[in-house]
């Protein structure tokens, strides 16, 4: 399954052995300009980006190129993962499945976690 044209998150650590590699990987993955990619590499907290397909036109297998860029980021201490909304959606599905299987307590706990996260993220 390809993640081309899909979103991903990065959480940068701030100090890297090879900051140039981090900036290049962010640029390749996102299509951001140099300044924007540099700013993203210095920003703390999770950031959500969409994969930029133009960064992988020279690869025979674009997914391999994406995986390589993620590997570069992870080697430099950048956390790479799915966006929170996707994780919340999966938790919602698990809660519904637990409810259908009669696991009321588990379903309740999962759905409370989803609700708490949604309330936490609600703009003030």
C-alpha positions, 0 to 999 in steps of 0.5 A: 500500500502506498502512502503517496498523497497521504498525510503524515506527522513529524515531531522534530527534536531540534538538534541533529548530527546532520541537519542538512539531511533532515531539511532535505528529507522534509523538502523531498517529502513535502515539497516545501521550500528551503526556508519552510523546511528549515523552520519545520525542522526547528519547530517543536511539537507534532506537525502534519504534512501531506506527501508531495508526489513530485518529490518521487518522480525519479524513483522507480518505486515512489514508496521506496523513496518515501520509506528512505526519507522516513528512515533518514528522519528517524535516524536523526531522531525525528519521530515520524508517524500517522496523524492523530486524527487517523489514530483517533478514527482507528480507536473509534472503530475499535470501540465500536467493535468492542461494543458489538462484541459485548465488551461494554467496559472496554468500549466505554474506556476507548470511547472516553479516550477518543472524546477526551482527546477531541475535547483537548484538541477543540479550539478555545 
